[in-house]
């Protein structure tokens, strides 16, 4: 009785090996070389099972990779892999970005927002500075940490503080950890 139980427990472990052998056989048939250039072997033993792709005459030793991930040449498959894409390096200097600044007729105000990178913190001061000629108008909000930046949002200057025309908008950020200023954007305020 224990033998049949043992056999029935091993049977499911053989299924993945057979499936792997079938898949590898199919993949070997899709190789870029002539048919029959690679062979597939699947073995089973009391300690486990393995499937191996073996080169056949006319192929390079590096073309065969074992189930353990080592090529016949002795290098791992990861050594031969393409480089992996990574994010660009985070800036080391404080970068303040004014994402948007525009007149919003529904709000009757200039609305603006942006962010600071690479600093991630709560509590810094975000200041929108609108300048037209010798006139400067500001609005402030508190910086809020988000996943990768410090966000400066909900900056608004009401129409009552602005005259019609084109204003230059700049976002400034200041805290004990960082300070900086964005490039400017132009904002047209209607008459």
Secondary structure, 3 states (H helix, E strand, C coil): CHHHHHHHHHHHHHHHHHHHHHHHHHHHHCCCCCCCCEEEEEEEECCEEEEEEEECCCCCHHHCEECCCEECCCCEHHHHCCCCCCCCCCCCCCEEEEEEEEEECCCCEEEEEEEEECCCCCCCEEEEEEEECCEEEEEEEECEECCCCEEEEEEEEEHHHCCCEEEEEEEEEECCCCEEECCCEEEEECC
